[in-house]
Amino acid sequence: MRIEELVIEGFKSYPVRTQITGWDSSFNAITGLNGSGKSNILDAICFVLGLTDMSKLRCQNQQDLIYKRGAAGVTKASVTIVFDNSDRSKSPAGFEDQKQITVTRQIALPNISKYLLNGHKAQQQAVHSLFQSVQLNINNPNFLIQQGRITKVLNMRPQEILGLVEEAAGTRMFEDRKEKAIRTMSKKEKKVEEITSLLDEEITPKLDNLRAEKRSYLAYQKACTEIERLTRLLKAYQWTQIQEQVASRKDSIKEHALRIKELAEAKKAKEREGKEAEKQKEIVEKKRDKEIEKGGKLKGLEATVENGEKELARFVAQVEIKQSTIVEEEKKAAELEEALGEMNQALIQKREQVTRLTKTYTTVKDAQTAAQAKLATSEELLQTLITGLSSSQNNNNSSGGGYLGQIAAAQKRAADAKTEEDGAKMRLVMVEKELKEKEAKKKQLEKEGGEGQKALEKGRKEIESLRQQTAATGWSAEKEAEAGKKVSAARDEVKRLSEELASLRHSLTSLDFTYSDPYPGFNRNLVKGLVASLLELDPSHFDKTTALELAAGARLYNVVVEDEKVASQLLNNGKLKKRVTIIPLNKIQTNPIPAAKIAKAQKIAPGKVNAAISLVGYPEEVSAAMSYVFGTTLICADNESASAVAFDRDISLYSVSADGTAYDPSGTLSGGAAPSGSGLLVKVQKIKEVERKLEQARRVASGQGDDDRRAAWRTLARELEIKEHEVRLLEEQVGGSNAAMIGAEVENLKTAVADLKQTVQDAKTKQKEAADECKKLEKDMNDFKNNKESKLKELKAEIARQKSDMSKQNAVVKQHQKELQTAELELESLEKDIRSSAAEVEGAREAVVSVREELEQLQADVAQFQAAHEKNVAKLKKERATLTRFDEELADLDQVIKAKKQEIVDVDLEIQQAEHDHKSMDAQLTNLVSQGDKMEKKYTWIEDEKRLFGKPGSAYDFNDPSVDMKKMAEKARELEESQKGMSKKVNPKVVNMIDSVEKKESALKKMLTTVLKDKTKIEKTIEELERHKRDALEKCWTKVNADFGDIFAELLPGNFAKLVPSDGKDVTQGLDVKVRLGSVWKESLTELSGGQRSLIALSLILSLLQVKPAPMYILDEIDSALDLSHTQHIGQLFRSRFKGSQFIVVSLKEGLFTNANVLFKARFRDGTSVVERTAQRSASTMYDANKENDPEGGRRGRR
């Protein structure tokens, strides 16, 4: 980056806008009288570069930088620098694509400061980082040499000179870090002592006393806890026993009441049955008396009927056999016909394939033959050109080898092609003449022959059209076979999925809801189904199914319908097989959870609470029913979240945890083992998934999934098969006629004409190709004469390429030949299969007709015999009303009447005993309920924890083998006695006290470990910093020392200077300057003149600048102590040693700026500074008062 333009406005002595342009990319000088503002230009540049030390800008505060401190009406100072950024390799990161970078810094009263980067406001740190990235760090400058710097260097001690080298090497940061690390380590050591003292003197003794007190307190607390546990366990056991007895008594009372009611009803039923039996006895006696008067002949009828039944069974068996035979034969015939149709279609496709493959094979074979001939010709040409001999010479070819032989061969091919063309044209004339005669004869015969031939031609056109349409569908016999395989696989999948679905539905009989239509034409869409079957559940929520099932409860089995009318019709006329609860969508009332409650619940347990209805999917039309079922419940991830939201006063909603524990805001909890129907929703989702797959498989199996191409192809293929059959019949009819024979000859002649025309065209093409080849060969022959090697190389490459192509063509020909042979074999096999299948189809049809005729005759015989048999059966039934039946019936009725009377007596006794037991149980129940109520009032915790009584694994597990109630009671009495003496000796606050002290001890020990680790790391860091510092310092000293001597020798030829460690010391302890004038080394710099000492200081500064070259250097009157010759050497030094850097030098001596490429002159006029750029690099005119206002002296800086 180099300065292209500087704009100053309101800064120090530049009150108005001053634009300084035309900066040179290497050496610029600024001169002017004292007080003219030349150094203010350097201050302006440093101001933009971010200098914050006001003393270096020769002022006390920012207000001093504004023209006359703002008293002249100027309240703002602004400096802008336009940098050249065209060198991308040295561009700041992120600015590589910008050819210029503009940086502006502004200050204004009272205390406003800002930066602009390319016209946009930027942070000060961003601007500093930009400059630092190109070695322009203004706060640690190695590119800025201000007034007085030379004098300071002359008076430096060895340690200070070492500091300059360290600053150039960048090791100052190592020293700063080392000092900081040492201070930190000192603090760490002091901290270790403080922590150790605190632990030994205060924390450890106090902890020992508190731990002793804690042991006593824990023993007392343990006894109290054990007493409370035992007391609760004993009282819980006692209360549980009472409740079990109450429940047992209640169940017994209910059972006795029910038993009394059942006995009373049984008594009435038996009395009714006794009376009914007596009435029946009287009726039977009357019938018996009437039948005694009749007589019957049964034996003859029974024999006839028995024989008839045997004969009828024989007939029926024969009919069934015939029917099954017909079904099997028809099925077989249908399958054979379907297979035959598919084979015919495949035959058409296969013939088309063979024709296509034959044509393709012929094409590639001809191409192979041509390529072989061309390759042989090229090889022969190469041999001839190389050896002068050719294989054709062995055959006495008079044309010779090489290009001349090839040209002669090409000319011969052209002549042969011409001969072939002439012959084909002669044959074409004769064939066309014969064709005209045959066509005329054909027309005459067609007029005589009738409409048969027209129909045949029409049929052939239709066949051709159908074939084109079939090919255009994009479907084929191969694709049809593949689709058949998919259908077969889909049928197997349908069978498997159907079995799986039946198994799943069998496991969920509770979801079986069947009904009959309440009336004809009933719209079943009005019945939506069971709630459980309407749900859709995302697999990610399967872990919450138990909670959702508990939230819904029995409502999962409710039936959702459109309205209350449909519900009424189902209940009254639907013939339901079980009781159901129905939800009419138009009447159901919903009460959704307010959004505020859900938000608060999620705030109490973030990410763990969801509204139950938000976890399920469902059709929009049943949303009211779903809100009724799930709308008032929250589902929580764990028990803690469920408890917190259920019992919160602002929420107070029924909540269920993921494991199935339910929390009712009224205070009750339910849980334990999983509900009996657990997993219902998962099974329902599984059924739905299987149903979807089954429906998809059925569509594939039924062909519903076929695309339009396949359907169109199958339709066209059937039409094509029918049309081809019709055309074959027409051909058989027309084939023997004269018109048909002449028509065939005409078609053959037309084919011959087309072939001859193609032959003529091919002959012309061959002639053209031969002529082109002759021209090419003549050109190649001329080229060969001029450049033999190049042409041979080109010919060899061409032969290699032709061989490679020939190899590929051979593989292609073999592949096509193999495909053609395979297709021909497949075609032959398919034709044999079709003939065999056609014979089988005809045989199957004849078998079906024969069996049908036999079945019709047999059915007629069966009908006739069955009519006669039915008449005999009716007669037999009529005669079987015998006396024996009535006697047996009367005996049975007597036994029934006697048994009913005895049963009535027994029931009366049971009723009396049950009523007595019922009264006794009522008294016992009242007593037990009273005992339970008293215990609940005395021990209030029973109400909260009774849900855990007797639960396995809980604190109230009464069935645990280790729990002995008698021993527990004895142990509780002993603990209560020992507790009375311990209560006065314990300190109940010791736990809190020792906890805080132990935490403090743990923290101190942890802190001590951390401090010791930090101390070790700091010591290692110091050693590492020392090593890095020494390496960097020695490297920098070596370079600075070499440059120092070279620069001094250039400034003062014949002399030399160097930097050496102080006597008897290391390089890190200080550096001295040693000077040799001529051949004498000076003991001290005091032996030198003032100019020589200034040159020493300047040489040292310039050598330091070369350690890390910057893109720009700013020098302010560095030549004040030098004479003219030395200043000239400095200017030359800038040009030779700092190539690629831009120098901006303020000087009053002509010897320095005469070497500058551009000179800027500062003048002070009317209280303000102005700047002029001049090409006259002589300062003599600047002291001439008469020329001060001369406009020709240079270009004045624009305001």
ROMAR-595302 format. One record per residue (C-alpha): residue in one letter; x, z, y. Coordinates in steps of 0.02 Angstrom, whole numbers, plus 50000, padded with zeros to 5 digits. Last residue first. Example, Ala and Ser with C-alpha at 12.3 -4.5 7.8 and 13.67 -1.06 7.14 Angstrom:
s506845035749947;a506155039049775;
//
This chain:
r495974992451190;r497054978651122;g498934981751108;r499894970551226;r500694954751161;g502474952351220;g503564950951374;e502554936651443;p501274948251523;d502624955751638;n501964972851696;e503594982351664;k504664967651713;n505144974251885;a505494991551816;d506834985151699;y507124998651568;m506064989851437;t507054973851467;s508614980651382;a507674985051221;s508074969051130;r507094963350978;q506144950051074;a504704946350953;t503604958651043;r502104969751006;e501444979951151;v500734997451151;v499805006751288;s499825025251331;t498715033151462;g498975042051628;d498935026351732;r500265018051623;f501365025551491;r502235012251390;a502535010351203;k503484995351137;f503194989050959;l504574979150874;v504334968450718;n505654962250596;a506814976950633;n508694974150632;t508764974750823;f507844991250802;l509365001350756;g510704995050877;e509454994951019;k509375013651023;l507815023051079;s507105024450904;v505465027050812;v505535019250639;i504115013050529;f504845006850366;q503794997750233;s504474998450055;g504764983549937;k506644983449965;f507325000350014;r509194998649984;s509674982250069;r508494980950217;f508514999450259;l510414999450248;q510534985250374;g509564995750498;i510675010750464;h512245000350487;q511624994750658;t511365013050706;h513165016350658;s513815002750773;l512765008650920;d513285027050919;l512435040850821;a511735057950873;s509945051950911;d509905040550760;i508495049350664;e507305046350808;d505685048250704;l505735040050532;i504135035750435;y504365028150261;m503045018050163;p502755012649982;a503665028249920;p505225028549813;k505435044149706;v507285048149697;q507705035549836;l507135047349974;l508425060349920;s509795047449945;l509095043950120;i509145062450166;l510935064650102;s511525049150196;l510695055350356;a511545072450342;i513245064550311;l512955051950453;s512515066350570;r514125075250518;q515105059650557;g514285057950727;g514645076150770;s516465074550719;l517095081550554;e518245096650524;t516735108050534;l516125099750376;s517385109950279;e518865107250161;k518975088650196;w519555077150057;v520905065150118;s521055047250056;g520085039050197;l518895052350251;r518305061250095;v516815072850112;k516175086849998;v514405093650021;d514075109949929;l512715113649802;g511955130249749;q511575141849603;t510715129449484;v512265118449478;d513245133149407;k514535142949503;g516435144549509;d516575135549675;s514885129049734;p514155114949632;v514605097349694;l513715084749806;k514755069449855;a515475059850000;f516555044150024;n517485034650159;g518115016850179;p516525010750263;l515505023550361;l513665018850338;e513985009550177;a515145023050107;f513855036350155;i512515026550060;d513595024749904;g514115043149899;f512335049549922;d511635037049796;a512795043849660;n512475062149705;v510585059249716;k510545051449542;t511575065149458;w510665078849553;c508955071949495;k509465072149311;e510245089549328;l508695096349415;a507475089049289;d508405096149141;r508645113149226;k506815114649274;h506185109749100;r507285123149020;e506805136749144;l504955132449126;e505055133948936;e505895151148947;i504575157049072;t503165150648961;k503835159948810;e503845176148910;i502085172548972;k501435169648794;t502145186248737;k501345195348884;d499675186848850;k499705192848669;l500085210648727;v498665209848855;t497425203348726;t497855217148601;l497675230448738;m495995223048793;k495345223848615;k495935241748602;l495115246048769;a493475237448721;s493415246348553;e493735263348637;k492385260048769;k491155254948634;e491585270648537;v491295281448693;s489595273248728;d489025275348548;i489675293148539;m488545298748682;n486995289548622;v487165296948448;v487605314448513;k485975316848608;p485075326348468;n486425340148462;v486165350148302;k486255368848268;k484455374948305;s483585362548184;m484715366548036;g483915382847977;k482105376147967;q482695360347881;s483205369447721;e481405375447690;e480625358447726;l481875349947608;e481405361147462;r479525358147485;a479795339147491;k480835339547332;e479425348047237;a478145335147295;m479295320747246;k479595328247074;k477715328447043;m477485310747111;d478835303047001;v479465286547078;s480945278746986;p479795267946878;d479085259647036;n477195258447014;f476815268547171;d477685255647284;y477355263747454;a479005259547539;s478725241247494;g479445231347347;p477775229947256;k476265234047369;g475455250447317;f475025255247495;l475675241747614;r473975237247692;k473705255947720;e475075255847852;d474145255948018;e472595265847963;i473645278347867;w474695282048022;t473255292448093;y473555306447967;k472245320048002;k470835308048045;e471255296547899;m471345311547779;k469625317847832;d468865300647810;g469565299147633;q468845316147579;s467125311647648;v467125294947558;l467505304047393;n466055316347412;t464795302847454;l465365292347305;q465145306847183;a463335309747240;d462895291147225;m463675290547051;s462495304046985;k460955294947053;h461465278546970;d461795286846802;h459995293246793;e459275276246840;a460335267746705;q459705279646568;q457855276546611;i458095257646616;e458995257546448;l457525266646363;d456255254246432;v457335239646373;d457335245946194;v455425246746189;i455265228846257;e456515222646126;q455455229845984;k453905220446045;k454895204246065;a455575205345886;k453835206745809;i453155191745906;v454675181145861;q454555185045674;d452725180145670;l453125163745763;d454425158945634;a453205161345492;l451915150445582;e453185136245607;e453705136345426;d451895134845369;f451535120645493;r452995110345434;t452525111845253;l450785104845285;t451445087445323;a451485077345481;r452645064645402;e451315051245383;k451345044845563;k453215044345568;l453235033445413;k452005020845487;a453045018845644;v454615016145542;n453765002245441;k453264993045600;e455014994645671;h455734986545513;a454654970945531;a455194968145711;q457014971245665;f456994957645530;q456404944045651;a457624949045789;v459084949645668;d458734932145600;a458684924745777;q460304933745819;l461164926045665;q460664908345715;e461284910645892;l462924918345831;e463314903645713;e463084891345856;r464184901645969;v465554902245836;s465634883245825;v465664880646014;v467064893446035;a468114885345896;e467954868145977;r468564874846143;a470074883546061;g470574867445970;e470514857446132;v471574870446222;e472874870746080;a473054851746084;a473324852146273;s474624866046252;s475674855546130;r475664840446245;i476124851446394;d477554859946299;k478314843046253;e478224837346435;l479054853746493;s480504851646370;e480854833946434;l480774839746615;e481934854646581;l483194842946499;e483104831146648;a483304845746771;t484854852246681;q485644835046677;l485304832646863;e486004849946909;k487584846646807;q487834829646889;h487574837547061;q488874850947025;k490104838446952;v489904827047104;v490164841747225;a491734847347133;n492424829647136;q491984828347322;k492994844247360;s494504837347269;m494324820647357;d494254829347528;s495894838247488;k496634821847426;q496034812947583;r496814826347693;a498474824947602;i498384805847618;e498054807347807;a499504819547827;k500644807347734;l500054792947846;e500404803148006;k502144807447944;l502464789247900;k501854783948073;s502954796548162;e504474791248063;k504204772548090;n503944772548279;n503964755048355;k503754744648196;f502504757148129;d501474755948290;n501364737048267;m500834739248086;d499564752648138;k498794740448264;e498694726748133;l497944739148009;k496634744648137;k496134726948176;c496004722747991;e495004738647961;d493774733848097;a493554716648016;a493304724647844;e492024737047916;k491084722848000;q491064712547841;k490504727747739;t489084730847863;k488544712747849;a488554714247659;d487524730347669;q486224721547777;v486114706947657;t485964719147509;q484604728947603;k483644712947626;l483894709147441;d483244726347392;a481714724747504;v481334707647432;a481554714447253;t480354728647290;k479104716347358;l479354705747202;n479024720847090;e477454725147188;v476854707247173;e477204707346984;a476184723346966;g474764715547065;i474834699946953;m474654711146800;a473244720946879;a472324705346933;n472524698246757;s471644713346682;g472404725346554;g472874739046678;v471174739846763;q470294752046646;e471834761646593;e472414762146774;l470714768846825;l470844782946698;r472594786846758;v471954786946937;e470604799746894;h471874811146810;e473034809546960;k471574814447074;i471174829946973;e472994835646972;l473164832247158;e471584842147198;r472254856947097;a473944855747185;l473084854447356;t472134870647327;r473664879547259;w474734873647404;a473464878947535;a473344896447459;r475244897647450;r475504892247629;d474134903547697;d475044919247639;d474654928647481;g474274947147509;q472514945447445;g473204938747279;s472244951247175;a473844959947115;v474564960247292;r472974967547365;r472874979847221;a474664985547253;q474264988847436;e472714998647390;l473695008747262;k475075012547388;r473795018747513;e472895028947379;v474555036647323;e474925041947502;k473185049047522;i473345058747358;k475035065747414;q474275070947581;v472905080147486;k474225088547377;v475155094447531;l473525100847605;l473115110947448;g474845118947435;s474155136747423;g472415137447350;s472675154347266;p473375162047424;a475235166747425;a475595184847382;g475735197447522;g474775194347682;s473415201447790;l473535210947953;t472175220048050;g472275225648231;s470815217048318;p472065203848375;d472135197748193;y473875194148123;a473965183347966;t475505182747853;g475625165747767;d477495162047760;a477395151047916;s476625165148018;v474765165548061;s474045170548230;y472265174948286;l472345175648475;s472585190248596;i473505180348732;d473525191048890;r473515207448796;d474915202448677;f474435207948501;a474335190548424;v475805183448522;a477065196848471;s476465198448291;a476585179648259;s478315178748339;e478965193248234;n478175186448074;d479065169648084;a478815151448137;c477115154148217;i475455144848198;l474135149148329;t472275148948293;t470715145548398;g470565126548380;f470865124748194;v469125123048114;y468025120448268;s469345109348350;m469405099148190;a467505097148193;a467525091448375;s468955079248341;v467965070348204;e467785053548295;e469615053748348;p470195052148169;y471375066348116;g473165072448134;v473725090348109;l475065101048194;s474265101348368;i472675109148296;a473645124448240;a474285127748417;n476155129548407;v477355144248424;k479195145548374;g480085134748504;p480155148748631;a479335164948570;i478645174148722;k478715158348830;q477845148348695;a476455161248693;k476345160548882;a476155141648881;i474845142348742;k473855155248841;a473925144649000;a473365129148904;p471725137648858;i471385138248669;p469925127148620;n468155134348597;t467125121748500;q465245121648464;i464585110548325;k462935101848362;n463355083248380;l464715083348247;p463585091248114;i464685102748006;i463975105447830;t464275120347715;v464135116347529;r463285123347375;k463575113447217;k462925097947124;l462095090147276;k460545079747239;g460625071647414;n458775073947449;n458575090747538;l460365095647580;l460935077847614;q459415073647722;s459625089647824;a461465085847859;v461065067847907;k459775074348030;e461005087448098;d462215074048157;e463675062848105;v464275072647954;v465805083747915;v465765093047748;n466565110347742;y467895113347607;l469325116247732;r468135128347818;a468485140847678;g470075146247766;a470595135547914;a471995146847978;l472475151847800;e472655133447751;l473655130047910;a474845144547874;t475135138647696;t475385120847759;k476745126047884;d478255120247781;f477405103247763;h477555100847952;s479005088247947;p478005078347819;d476685074647955;l474945079747902;e473385068747912;l471745078047889;l470075070247840;s470205075447657;a470355093947702;v468835093147817;l467755085847679;g466945069047710;k466375058247857;v464555056347803;l463755044247928;n464785030247850;r463675032047696;n462255022647782;f460705025747672;g459895009347618;p458735017747495;y458465036247533;p459435052547514;d460885042447436;s461585052947296;y463005065347321;t464775068647266;f466075080347340;d467595083547230;l468815093547337;s468745108847222;t469195097247077;l470955096147148;s472045095146990;h470915081346921;r471155071847083;l473045072147059;s472925066246878;a471725052246924;l472885046747064;e474395046246946;e473415036046819;s472845023946953;l474625023047022;r475305017846851;k473955004746820;v474104997746996;e476004996946977;d475824986946816;r474634975146907;a475884973847051;a477274968846931;s476174954946863;v475724949347040;k477564949247088;k477984938846934;g476624926446981;a477344925247157;e479014920347081;a478154906946978;e477284900347134;k478934900147227;e479684889447090;a478144878147089;s478344875147275;w477744880847446;g478244873947617;t476484867247647;a477204850147692;a477644846347510;t475824848147459;q475244837647607;q476464823947559;r475904824647378;l474074824247433;s474394808647539;e475284799947395;i473854804247278;e472584798047408;k473534781947424;r473544780047235;g471674783147226;k471314770247360;e472354757547266;l471424761247104;a469734760147191;k470204743647265;q470794737447094;g469144741747014;e468054733647150;g467804716447072;g469044704646981;e468564687947056;k468994691847234;e470484701347169;l471004686247065;q471054675047220;k471964688147319;k473234690047179;k473524671147171;a473914671047357;e475044686147335;k475924677647188;e476264661847288;k476884671547439;l478004682147326;e478754666547244;k479264660147415;e479954677147463;v480934677447300;m481694660247331;v482184663947511;l482894680947461;r483934672947322;m484744661547450;k485004675947572;a485784686647434;g487004672747390;d487514670447572;e487754689247596;e488784690947436;t489904676647492;k490114684847662;a490504701647576;d491794692947466;a492584685147622;a492634702047710;r493354710147555;k494704696447549;q495104699647732;a495294718147694;a496434714247546;a497494702647656;i497634716247787;q498124728747653;g499464716947585;l500134713847759;y500154732547795;g501184736547645;g501194726347485;g501264707747446;s499894694847466;s500424685947310;n499884700247200;n500894697647041;n500144713146960;n501794722446965;q501864718347148;s500224727447172;s501084743747127;s502064742347286;l503884740247335;g504714741947507;t505174759647462;i504424770047604;l503174757747679;t502634751547508;q502404768947438;l501394774247592;l500284758747578;e500004761847392;e499514779747431;s498304774147567;t497504760947454;a497314773447312;l496504786047432;k495294772947498;a494784767947323;q494514786147272;a493504789447430;a492394774447395;t492094780547217;q491704798247278;a490474791747408;d489614781447274;k489494797147163;v488824807547310;t487434794947341;t487004792347157;y486914811247130;t485734813447279;k484574799847216;t484544807047042;l484264824847112;r482754818947212;t481994809747066;v482304824646950;q481524836647078;e479984825647099;r479784825246911;k479984844346905;q478684847047039;i477434836146948;l477834844846783;a477634862046865;q475874857146916;n475504851446740;m476254867746672;e475184878346788;g473634868946734;l474094870946550;a474384889746574;e472674891546654;e471884881246515;l472764891646381;e472224907946463;a470444901846476;a470444896046294;k471134912946235;k469854922446337;e468484911246267;e469134913846089;e469244932846112;v467524934046187;i466784922746052;t467584933145912;s466934949245990;q465184941845990;k465344935845809;i465924953045749;e464544961645846;v463234950245769;q463914953445593;a463854972345620;v462064971145684;f461514961545528;r462284974445409;a461504988745506;l459804980145492;e460004978645303;k460394997245286;e458965002145401;g457724991145304;n458204999245139;e457895016645211;v456235011245289;t455565003945125;a456065019345025;e455285031245153;l453675021045157;g453455021544969;k453805040244962;l452675045145103;k450905043245037;g449825055145136;g448255066745120;k447085074345249;e445985090245243;i447485101345245;e447985092945408;k446515100345501;d446855118245446;r448685116645494;k448205111245669;k447115126745695;e448485138445633;v449735130145750;i448635133345902;e448385151945859;k450245154445834;q450635146346002;k449525158846091;e450405173446003;a452125166346050;e451615164646234;k451065182746239;g452735188346167;e453735177046288;r452815184346437;e453195202146381;k454995197346351;a455145190046527;k454405205646605;k455635216746511;a457095205446558;e456615206546741;a456605225446731;l458265225346636;e459055213746764;k458525224946907;i459195240446819;r460835231146781;l461005225546961;a460805243347019;h462015249146884;e463295235846931;k463145239847114;i463365258447078;s464865254846964;d465665243847097;k465395257247226;r466095270547111;s467645260247073;a467915256547257;v467755274947298;q468915279747153;e470195267047212;q470015273647388;i470305291547330;q471835286747229;t472505277047378;w472285292147491;q473255303247369;y474635290247351;a474725287847539;k474795306847561;l476235308147436;l477195293247508;r476915299147686;t477545316547646;l479035309547550;r479515298147692;e479275311747824;i480335323847724;e481665310447695;t481725306247879;c481895324447927;a483275327047799;k484185311447859;q484035317348038;y484825334047993;a486255325447900;l486435313048042;y486545327148169;s487905336148073;r488915320048053;k488645315948237;e489325332848292;a490945329548195;r491035311948268;l490805318748445;n492275330648428;d493445317148361;l492855304648492;k493295316148636;p495055318648569;t495305299448549;i494585293948718;e495455305548839;e497335308148822;d497875295348691;l496675281248735;l496865282948923;s498755283648911;t498815268048802;i497665258448921;e498645263049077;e500335258848997;v499695241948938;k498995238149113;k500695241349191;e501485229349068;k500155216149107;k500425217749295;s502285214949272;m501895199849163;t500795192349301;r502165194349430;i503405186049312;a502175171749278;k501915168749465;e503775168349493;k503985155949350;r502545145049411;d503305144149584;e505005139949511;f504295126249402;m503305119249551;r504905118449650;t505615107549513;g504915091449589;a506585082549583;a506545079149771;e506075097349805;e507435103349688;v508705092349778;l508175099349946;g508225117149876;l510005114249816;i510435110349998;e509625127050043;q510665136349912;p512255128149975;r511895133150158;m511015121450278;n511635118950457;l511875100150448;v510175098050362;k509275106350506;t510085094850634;i509545079350538;r507735085550526;g507665088150714;q506395074350746;q505365069850594;i505835062150428;l504275057550328;f504395049150156;n504805064550052;p503265073250114;n502545088950031;n500935090650133;i500895071850169;n500865066949984;l501115048049999;q501815044249824;v500455031149781;s499305043049683;q499585056149819;f498745044749945;l497145042949841;s497145061449796;h497235065949980;v495755054550016;a494725062349876;q495205079949933;q494595076250110;q492885070950044;a492265053550088;k491025045450210;h490925026750185;g491715013450295;n493085008750170;l493495027450157;l492865037750305;y493505055450331;k492715069550431;s493075083550553;i491945093150673;n492525108750768;p491815109050945;l492185095150978;a492585080050873;i493805075050739;q493905058350651;r494945051550507;t494755033350453;v495445024950296;t495245006150264;i495854998850100;q496174980150089;k496304967649944;q495034977249841;d494984973449654;e496284986649605;f495395000749701;g494895011949554;a496635018949526;p497725016449679;s498584999349692;k500414997149647;s500154984349507;r498684976549601;d499804971049747;s498504964949874;n498144982449940;d498664980050124;f498124995850215;v496984996550368;i497265012850462;t495945020750574;v496205035250698;s494775043850790;a494795057650920;k493145063650995;t492615072751151;v493285060751284;g492535066251450;a494205069951532;a494205088351483;g494105084551295;r495775092851253;k496655080551372;y496405066751242;i495925075251080;l497365081150968;d497485097851062;q495715101951000;q496375101650821;n497465116850850;q499215121850908;c500025105050939;r501625095550896;l500885086350746;k502105096150636;s501425112050717;m499645106950670;d500035108550483;t498555099450403;l499315082050379;g497995071250295;l498715053550291;v497605049750440;f498475062850548;c500185057050485;i499795039450553;a499185046650718;d500735057650732;l501815042250705;i500905033450848;n501055049350953;s502935047550934;k502865031751043;g501765039851174;s502705035151334;g503365052751358;n505175047651338;l505345029151362;g504855017051227;t505265011551054;i504365008150889;a505224998650749;n504474989950597;f505414984950439;s504624979450272;s502814972950271;d502844969350458;w501414976050561;g500474962850660;t499114973950729;i498974989050844;q497194991550909;t497015003951052;r495245010551084;v495295021251241;p495995038751267;y497705035451188;s498825049851249;k498235062151114;f496965053151004;g495405046851096;e495445030151002;i496845023750891;v496695008350776;l498165004150661;e498254987750564;e499184980750414;i499974996650348;r500684995050172;m500005000050000;
//
